[in-house]
Amino acid sequence: MRTLVLLRHAKSDYPGGVADHDRPLAPRGVREAGLAGDWLRAELPAIDAVLCSTATRTRQTLERTGIEAPVSFVDRLYDATPGIVLAEINAVADDVQTLLVIGHEPVMSGLALALADDSSDAEAVSGIESKYPTSALAVLRVPGSWAELELGGARLTAFHVPR
């Protein structure tokens, strides 16, 4: 059984004259990304690999989590669709047991709900349907290989918002 974690980037700032891709974390985001990292270390197996959008706020979120694992910065994860993110997950090596994906809304919530099977935790599903705020994490259990993961093919087990 593999573990997939979908992390929305932490709260970003909106400095004038900065392109969306280059927006940094806000002070609140710096703190909450650290809390997300603390939760990941306390609640889940060690992260084996990370797929991260190339946006500044996703890179800074990863840095602030303190997660140390091999990272692939993927341009396609910025302004992506759930299908694009799933294709990147499907290409992950079989030796990765726990995968962290750091991306953006509305893709993180859409993908989490699309992957969730009928046995998924109802409270987690409801939480995601309600709102997927910055720094939120969805945890899914994947029974097969990453290459075999498809819509409805994972069990959503947790949804956590670090505050």
Secondary structure, 3 states (H helix, E strand, C coil): CEEEEEEECCCECCCCCCCHHHCCECHHHHHHHHHHHHHHHHHCCCCCEEEEECCHHHHHHHHHHCCCCCEEEEHHHCCCCHHHHHHHHHCCCCCCCEEEEEECCCHHHHHHHHHECCCCCHHHHHHHHHCCCCCCEEEEEECCCCCCCCCCCEEEEEEECCC
